Amino acid sequence: MVLAIQFKRTTPSAYHQVVIELAELAKLAWPMVLTQFGQVVMMATDLALIGRIGPEPLAAAALAIAIYLIGFTLGIGLLTPIAPLAAQALGAKNRAAVRRTLRMGLWAALLLSIPIMAFGLHGEQILLALGQAPEMARLAQQYLFGLVWGAVPALWFHGFRNFMAAVHRPQPVLWIAIGAIPLNALVAYLLIYGKLGLPPLGLFGAGLASSFVNLTMFLAVLWFATMRLPFRDYHVLARLWQFDWSFMRRLIAMGIPISLIVLLEYGLFSAAGLLAGLVSIRALTAHQIAFQVDLVLFVVPLGISTAAAVRVGHAVGRGDGPGVKRAGLIAILLGTIAAAILTIAVVVVRFEIARLFLDGTTDGVGATTDLAANLLLVGASFFISDAAQHIAAGGLRGLRDTRVPLLFACIANWPIGFTLSYVLGLKIGLGAIGIWIGLSIGTIIYAGLLVVRFLLLANRYAPQRCPASS
């Protein structure tokens, strides 16, 4: 009888906590999901406009993006800790620490932009050294010449985006992203094809349009952060030139493993693109189409992953042990279900999706469409496991656990994922299909390791109070 009474008293409370956590997570995640979706739409718009020029420029753009992401994702990874670190500081009611975390993130972005731009400006030489065709390398360099100038504002925008997520106000970033979609389409259309008296700039125009839009988005988010409440109260530009080594060390200690993880993951896709380029231009084009679809699907787990890092970070900052486990598990479950639903939809309309990226009048487009559709079918398990691993990684970031996930990434992505992609794709002769089978197997293993890791750490925190953020 006593047990029954206790069950009646505790169950509603636990259920109420789950509902509250789910509501808070969804309220934080959905603007970030739509923001990321807006950025993916802009990239997809660029590729769709480039694809109307011909399959060779589209393949060259794929190579250019692969080169650009190698450096750019290092910067993104180093800025990612802004969200969980600022969230922990906010949970501990330390606004000064929130401001300093963002300030050091902006400094890190500026310093990292130098090698990122240098890497992109020498993309042609890099591609030639990797065995790509000279014409493909030349076209890719045209795109990079316009794209690299947006690296600094793009990284700064990402830093402010993490800051706004940490303070539970991601809506302005969403509004900016929505407004940037038609702006990007218009500017890219004018510059690529040379409308309204402008010269047709082709791939260079596509890259230049992206840089212009990145600058515009940064200026808009800077205005929100300095002029509108509640962001204005944080005085984010106060003492901007003051270098805080303690916060920079904290950012670097947590951010370098994240940067390396992101580099390993995007480097894996870049390497897979290079493998596809060695198979044929058709395989490379189909791989890029499937990759773009993955980027669209990725917006959901990426948004939920950042929300998970913030929610777990808040729980750590306020010393709520049970809240740590609750926030992470709800995020993983929500993201996996959403990814499964979206994946089923993609599989059903995979041929129609592939046709969106190709000109139906181009020779050989039917075979490329079929191959891209088959890659989307093969990648179904990859899309779901990719969601689980990114959200679990977000929860671990909220716990400041990034070194062990880096070890997992090293094992799953390259010795397993890339090796299988190379063997199945090039040695056994399965081509792009084999490459994606290898990617799927590596990602499934990585996701399993991260989820188990989060459960082990969360179980240690759950029965006790967490230490407040330092």
C-alpha positions as CSV (number, residue, x, y, z in Angstrom):
1,M,0.0,0.0,0.0
2,V,2.8,2.4,0.9
3,L,4.6,1.5,-2.4
4,A,1.4,2.3,-4.3
5,I,1.0,5.6,-2.6
6,Q,4.6,6.5,-3.3
7,F,4.2,5.4,-7.0
8,K,1.2,7.7,-7.4
9,R,3.1,10.6,-5.9
10,T,6.3,10.2,-7.8
11,T,5.0,9.2,-11.2
12,P,3.1,12.4,-12.0
13,S,6.2,14.4,-10.9
14,A,8.5,12.4,-13.2
15,Y,6.1,12.6,-16.0
16,H,5.7,16.4,-15.5
17,Q,9.5,16.8,-15.6
18,V,9.7,14.8,-18.9
19,V,7.0,16.9,-20.4
20,I,8.7,20.2,-19.3
21,E,12.0,19.0,-20.7
22,L,10.5,18.0,-24.0
23,A,8.8,21.3,-24.3
24,E,11.9,23.3,-23.5
25,L,14.0,21.2,-25.8
26,A,11.5,21.6,-28.7
27,K,11.2,25.3,-28.1
28,L,15.0,25.7,-28.3
29,A,15.6,23.2,-31.1
30,W,13.0,24.1,-33.7
31,P,14.4,27.6,-34.5
32,M,17.9,26.2,-34.8
33,V,16.6,23.3,-37.0
34,L,14.9,25.8,-39.4
35,T,18.0,28.1,-39.3
36,Q,20.2,25.3,-40.4
37,F,17.6,24.3,-43.0
38,G,17.8,27.8,-44.4
39,Q,21.5,27.6,-44.7
40,V,21.3,24.2,-46.5
41,V,18.6,25.6,-48.8
42,M,21.0,28.4,-49.8
43,M,23.8,25.9,-50.6
44,A,21.3,23.6,-52.4
45,T,20.1,26.6,-54.4
46,D,23.6,27.4,-55.4
47,L,24.2,23.9,-56.6
48,A,20.9,23.7,-58.4
49,L,21.8,27.0,-60.3
50,I,25.3,25.6,-61.0
51,G,23.8,22.3,-62.2
52,R,21.9,24.1,-64.9
53,I,25.3,25.1,-66.4
54,G,26.3,21.5,-66.8
55,P,27.4,18.4,-64.8
56,E,31.1,19.4,-65.0
57,P,30.6,22.7,-63.1
58,L,28.4,20.8,-60.6
59,A,31.1,18.2,-60.0
60,A,33.7,20.9,-59.7
61,A,31.6,22.7,-57.1
62,A,31.4,19.5,-55.2
63,L,35.2,19.3,-55.1
64,A,35.5,23.0,-54.1
65,I,33.1,22.5,-51.2
66,A,35.1,19.5,-50.1
67,I,38.3,21.5,-50.0
68,Y,36.6,24.5,-48.3
69,L,34.9,22.4,-45.6
70,I,38.2,20.9,-44.5
71,G,39.3,24.2,-43.1
72,F,36.0,25.8,-42.4
73,T,34.7,22.9,-40.2
74,L,37.8,23.3,-38.0
75,G,36.5,26.8,-37.2
76,I,33.0,25.6,-36.7
77,G,34.2,22.9,-34.3
78,L,36.2,25.4,-32.2
79,L,33.2,27.7,-31.9
80,T,30.8,24.9,-30.9
81,P,31.8,25.0,-27.2
82,I,30.3,28.5,-27.0
83,A,26.9,27.1,-26.6
84,P,27.5,24.6,-23.7
85,L,30.1,26.7,-21.9
86,A,27.8,29.8,-22.1
87,A,24.9,27.7,-21.0
88,Q,26.8,26.4,-18.0
89,A,27.7,30.0,-17.1
90,L,24.1,31.1,-17.5
91,G,22.9,28.2,-15.3
92,A,25.4,29.4,-12.7
93,K,24.0,33.0,-13.2
94,N,27.4,34.3,-14.4
95,R,26.7,36.7,-17.2
96,A,30.3,38.0,-17.4
97,A,31.4,34.4,-18.2
98,V,28.8,34.2,-21.0
99,R,30.2,37.4,-22.6
100,R,33.8,36.3,-22.3
101,T,33.1,33.0,-23.8
102,L,31.6,34.6,-26.9
103,R,34.4,37.2,-27.1
104,M,37.1,34.5,-27.2
105,G,35.1,32.6,-29.7
106,L,35.1,35.6,-32.0
107,W,38.9,36.0,-31.6
108,A,39.4,32.3,-32.4
109,A,37.2,32.6,-35.5
110,L,39.3,35.6,-36.7
111,L,42.6,33.8,-36.2
112,L,41.4,30.6,-37.8
113,S,40.1,32.4,-40.9
114,I,43.6,33.1,-42.1
115,P,44.6,29.4,-42.8
116,I,41.1,28.7,-43.9
117,M,41.3,31.3,-46.7
118,A,44.9,30.3,-47.6
119,F,43.8,26.7,-48.0
120,G,40.9,27.7,-50.2
121,L,43.0,30.0,-52.4
122,H,45.3,27.1,-53.2
123,G,42.5,24.6,-53.9
124,E,43.6,23.9,-57.5
125,Q,47.0,22.8,-56.5
126,I,45.6,20.7,-53.7
127,L,43.2,18.9,-56.0
128,L,45.9,18.3,-58.6
129,A,48.1,16.8,-56.0
130,L,45.2,14.5,-55.0
131,G,44.9,13.2,-58.6
132,Q,41.8,15.2,-59.8
133,A,41.5,16.1,-63.5
134,P,43.1,19.5,-64.3
135,E,39.9,20.9,-65.8
136,M,37.9,19.9,-62.7
137,A,40.6,21.5,-60.4
138,R,40.5,24.7,-62.5
139,L,36.7,25.0,-62.3
140,A,36.8,24.3,-58.5
141,Q,39.3,27.1,-58.0
142,Q,37.0,29.5,-59.7
143,Y,34.3,28.7,-57.1
144,L,36.8,28.9,-54.2
145,F,38.0,32.3,-55.4
146,G,34.6,33.8,-54.6
147,L,33.7,31.6,-51.6
148,V,36.7,32.1,-49.3
149,W,36.0,35.8,-48.6
150,G,32.9,34.9,-46.6
151,A,34.8,32.7,-44.1
152,V,35.2,35.3,-41.4
153,P,31.6,36.6,-41.3
154,A,30.3,33.1,-41.6
155,L,32.3,32.0,-38.5
156,W,31.3,35.1,-36.6
157,F,27.7,34.5,-37.4
158,H,28.1,30.9,-36.1
159,G,29.6,32.3,-32.9
160,F,26.6,34.6,-32.3
161,R,24.3,31.8,-33.2
162,N,25.7,29.6,-30.4
163,F,25.5,32.5,-28.0
164,M,21.9,33.2,-28.7
165,A,21.1,29.5,-28.3
166,A,22.8,29.4,-24.9
167,V,20.6,32.2,-23.6
168,H,17.5,30.4,-25.0
169,R,16.8,33.1,-27.7
170,P,17.6,31.5,-31.1
171,Q,14.6,33.2,-32.9
172,P,16.6,36.2,-34.4
173,V,19.0,33.8,-36.1
174,L,16.0,32.0,-37.6
175,W,14.6,35.3,-39.0
176,I,17.9,36.2,-40.5
177,A,18.3,32.8,-42.2
178,I,14.8,33.0,-43.6
179,G,15.5,36.5,-45.0
180,A,18.8,35.3,-46.5
181,I,17.2,32.5,-48.6
182,P,15.6,34.7,-51.3
183,L,18.6,37.2,-51.1
184,N,21.0,34.4,-51.8
185,A,18.9,33.0,-54.7
186,L,18.6,36.5,-56.3
187,V,22.3,37.4,-55.9
188,A,23.5,34.0,-57.1
189,Y,21.2,34.1,-60.1
190,L,22.4,37.5,-61.1
191,L,26.0,36.8,-60.7
192,I,26.1,33.2,-62.1
193,Y,24.1,34.0,-65.3
194,G,24.9,37.7,-65.6
195,K,21.5,39.3,-65.4
196,L,20.6,43.0,-65.2
197,G,23.6,44.1,-67.1
198,L,26.1,42.1,-64.9
199,P,28.7,39.9,-66.5
200,P,28.1,36.1,-66.3
201,L,30.6,35.0,-63.6
202,G,29.6,31.3,-63.4
203,L,31.2,29.4,-60.6
204,F,33.1,32.5,-59.3
205,G,29.8,34.4,-59.1
206,A,28.2,31.6,-57.1
207,G,31.0,31.7,-54.6
208,L,31.0,35.5,-54.5
209,A,27.2,35.5,-53.8
210,S,27.7,33.2,-50.8
211,S,30.4,35.5,-49.4
212,F,28.1,38.5,-49.8
213,V,25.2,36.8,-48.1
214,N,27.4,35.6,-45.2
215,L,28.5,39.2,-44.6
216,T,24.9,40.4,-44.7
217,M,23.8,37.7,-42.2
218,F,26.7,38.6,-39.8
219,L,25.8,42.3,-39.8
220,A,22.2,41.4,-39.1
221,V,23.0,39.2,-36.1
222,L,25.4,41.7,-34.8
223,W,22.7,44.3,-34.8
224,F,20.4,42.0,-32.8
225,A,23.1,41.2,-30.3
226,T,24.0,44.9,-29.6
227,M,20.7,46.7,-30.1
228,R,17.8,44.3,-29.0
229,L,16.9,42.9,-25.6
230,P,17.7,40.6,-23.9
231,F,21.0,40.3,-25.8
232,R,21.9,44.0,-25.3
233,D,22.1,43.4,-21.5
234,Y,25.1,41.1,-22.1
235,H,27.2,43.8,-23.6
236,V,28.9,41.4,-26.0
237,L,31.2,44.0,-27.5
238,A,32.4,45.3,-24.2
239,R,36.2,45.1,-24.0
240,L,36.2,43.3,-27.3
241,W,40.0,43.8,-27.7
242,Q,40.8,42.4,-24.3
243,F,42.2,38.9,-24.7
244,D,41.2,36.5,-21.9
245,W,43.6,33.6,-21.8
246,S,41.7,31.6,-19.2
247,F,38.5,31.5,-21.3
248,M,40.5,31.0,-24.5
249,R,42.2,28.0,-22.9
250,R,38.9,26.6,-21.8
251,L,37.5,27.1,-25.3
252,I,40.5,25.5,-26.9
253,A,40.6,22.5,-24.5
254,M,37.0,21.7,-25.3
255,G,37.0,23.0,-28.9
256,I,40.0,21.3,-30.4
257,P,38.7,17.7,-29.9
258,I,35.4,18.9,-31.4
259,S,37.2,20.5,-34.3
260,L,39.1,17.3,-34.9
261,I,35.9,15.3,-34.7
262,V,34.2,17.6,-37.2
263,L,37.2,17.5,-39.4
264,L,37.3,13.7,-39.3
265,E,33.6,13.5,-40.2
266,Y,33.6,16.1,-43.0
267,G,37.0,14.9,-44.0
268,L,35.5,11.5,-44.4
269,F,32.8,12.9,-46.7
270,S,35.4,14.9,-48.6
271,A,37.5,11.8,-49.0
272,A,34.5,9.9,-50.1
273,G,33.9,12.6,-52.7
274,L,37.4,12.2,-53.9
275,L,37.0,8.5,-54.1
276,A,33.8,9.0,-56.1
277,G,35.7,11.4,-58.4
278,L,38.2,8.6,-59.1
279,V,35.3,6.4,-60.1
280,S,33.7,8.8,-62.6
281,I,32.2,12.2,-62.9
282,R,28.8,10.5,-62.8
283,A,29.6,8.9,-59.5
284,L,30.9,12.2,-58.1
285,T,27.8,14.0,-59.2
286,A,25.5,11.3,-57.7
287,H,27.5,11.4,-54.5
288,Q,27.2,15.1,-54.2
289,I,23.4,14.9,-54.7
290,A,23.1,12.3,-51.9
291,F,25.4,14.4,-49.7
292,Q,23.2,17.4,-50.2
293,V,20.2,15.4,-49.2
294,D,22.0,14.3,-46.1
295,L,22.8,17.9,-45.3
296,V,19.0,18.7,-45.5
297,L,18.2,15.8,-43.2
298,F,21.1,16.7,-41.0
299,V,19.4,20.0,-40.0
300,V,17.1,18.2,-37.6
301,P,19.7,16.4,-35.5
302,L,22.1,19.3,-35.7
303,G,19.5,21.7,-34.2
304,I,18.5,19.1,-31.6
305,S,22.2,18.4,-30.9
306,T,22.9,22.1,-30.0
307,A,19.7,22.1,-27.9
308,A,20.9,19.0,-26.1
309,A,24.3,20.6,-25.4
310,V,22.5,23.7,-24.0
311,R,20.0,21.8,-21.9
312,V,22.6,19.5,-20.5
313,G,24.9,22.4,-19.9
314,H,22.1,24.3,-18.0
315,A,21.5,21.2,-15.9
316,V,25.2,21.0,-15.0
317,G,25.4,24.7,-14.3
318,R,22.5,24.7,-11.8
319,G,23.7,21.4,-10.2
320,D,20.7,19.3,-11.5
321,G,22.1,15.7,-11.8
322,P,18.8,14.0,-12.8
323,G,18.2,16.8,-15.3
324,V,21.4,15.9,-17.1
325,K,20.3,12.4,-18.0
326,R,16.7,13.5,-18.7
327,A,17.8,16.2,-21.2
328,G,20.2,14.0,-23.1
329,L,17.9,10.9,-23.4
330,I,14.9,12.9,-24.5
331,A,17.0,14.7,-27.2
332,I,18.4,11.4,-28.5
333,L,15.0,9.8,-28.7
334,L,13.3,12.8,-30.3
335,G,16.0,13.3,-32.9
336,T,16.2,9.6,-33.9
337,I,12.4,9.4,-34.4
338,A,12.4,12.6,-36.5
339,A,15.3,11.3,-38.6
340,A,13.6,8.0,-39.2
341,I,10.4,9.7,-40.4
342,L,12.3,12.0,-42.7
343,T,14.4,9.1,-44.1
344,I,11.3,7.2,-45.0
345,A,10.0,10.2,-46.9
346,V,13.3,10.6,-48.8
347,V,13.3,6.9,-49.8
348,V,9.8,7.2,-51.2
349,V,10.6,10.2,-53.4
350,R,14.3,9.6,-54.0
351,F,14.0,9.7,-57.8
352,E,12.2,13.0,-57.8
353,I,14.8,14.4,-55.4
354,A,17.6,13.4,-57.6
355,R,16.0,15.1,-60.7
356,L,15.9,18.4,-58.8
357,F,19.6,18.8,-59.1
358,L,20.0,17.9,-62.8
359,D,19.1,19.3,-66.2
360,G,16.8,16.8,-67.9
361,T,18.1,17.7,-71.3
362,T,21.8,16.9,-70.5
363,D,23.3,13.7,-71.9
364,G,23.5,10.8,-69.4
365,V,21.3,12.5,-66.8
366,G,19.1,9.4,-66.5
367,A,21.9,7.2,-65.4
368,T,23.1,9.8,-62.9
369,T,19.6,10.1,-61.5
370,D,19.3,6.4,-61.0
371,L,22.7,6.2,-59.3
372,A,21.8,9.1,-57.0
373,A,18.5,7.5,-56.1
374,N,20.2,4.2,-55.3
375,L,22.7,6.1,-53.0
376,L,19.8,7.6,-51.1
377,L,18.3,4.1,-50.6
378,V,21.7,2.7,-49.4
379,G,22.1,5.7,-47.1
380,A,18.8,5.2,-45.2
381,S,20.5,3.5,-42.3
382,F,23.3,6.1,-42.4
383,F,20.8,9.0,-42.1
384,I,19.3,7.6,-38.9
385,S,22.5,6.6,-37.2
386,D,24.1,9.9,-38.1
387,A,21.3,11.7,-36.3
388,A,21.7,9.5,-33.2
389,Q,25.5,10.1,-33.0
390,H,25.3,13.9,-33.4
391,I,22.7,14.3,-30.7
392,A,24.6,12.0,-28.3
393,A,27.7,14.0,-29.0
394,G,25.8,17.2,-28.2
395,G,24.8,15.8,-24.8
396,L,28.4,14.8,-24.2
397,R,29.5,18.4,-25.0
398,G,27.1,19.6,-22.3
399,L,29.2,17.5,-20.0
400,R,32.4,18.8,-21.4
401,D,33.3,15.3,-22.6
402,T,35.0,15.7,-26.0
403,R,38.2,13.6,-25.8
404,V,36.7,10.2,-25.7
405,P,34.3,11.0,-28.5
406,L,37.4,12.1,-30.5
407,L,38.8,8.6,-29.9
408,F,35.6,7.0,-31.1
409,A,35.6,9.2,-34.2
410,C,39.1,8.2,-35.0
411,I,38.2,4.5,-34.8
412,A,34.8,4.5,-36.5
413,N,35.3,7.0,-39.3
414,W,38.6,6.1,-40.8
415,P,39.9,2.7,-40.0
416,I,36.4,1.3,-40.4
417,G,34.3,3.7,-42.5
418,F,36.9,5.0,-45.0
419,T,38.6,1.6,-45.3
420,L,35.4,-0.1,-46.1
421,S,34.4,2.7,-48.6
422,Y,37.7,2.3,-50.4
423,V,37.7,-1.5,-50.5
424,L,34.0,-1.8,-51.5
425,G,34.0,1.1,-53.9
426,L,37.3,0.9,-55.7
427,K,38.8,-2.6,-55.0
428,I,35.7,-4.7,-55.2
429,G,34.2,-2.4,-57.8
430,L,30.9,-1.4,-56.3
431,G,31.6,2.2,-57.1
432,A,29.6,4.9,-55.4
433,I,27.3,2.3,-53.9
434,G,30.2,0.6,-52.1
435,I,31.5,4.0,-50.9
436,W,28.2,4.7,-49.2
437,I,27.9,1.2,-47.7
438,G,31.2,1.9,-46.0
439,L,30.1,5.3,-44.7
440,S,26.9,3.7,-43.3
441,I,28.7,1.0,-41.4
442,G,31.2,3.4,-39.8
443,T,28.5,5.8,-38.8
444,I,26.4,3.0,-37.1
445,I,29.4,1.9,-35.0
446,Y,30.2,5.5,-34.1
447,A,26.6,6.2,-33.0
448,G,26.5,3.2,-30.8
449,L,29.7,4.1,-29.0
450,L,28.5,7.7,-28.4
451,V,25.1,6.7,-27.0
452,V,26.7,4.1,-24.7
453,R,29.2,6.7,-23.5
454,F,26.5,9.3,-22.7
455,L,24.4,6.7,-20.8
456,L,27.4,5.7,-18.7
457,L,28.3,9.3,-17.8
458,A,24.6,10.3,-17.3
459,N,24.1,7.4,-14.9
460,R,27.0,8.7,-12.8
461,Y,25.5,12.2,-12.6
462,A,21.8,11.2,-12.2
463,P,21.8,10.1,-8.5
464,Q,23.8,13.1,-7.3
465,R,24.0,16.9,-7.6
466,C,26.3,18.1,-10.3
467,P,29.2,20.5,-9.5
468,A,28.5,24.0,-10.6
469,S,30.3,25.3,-13.6
470,S,33.6,26.9,-12.8
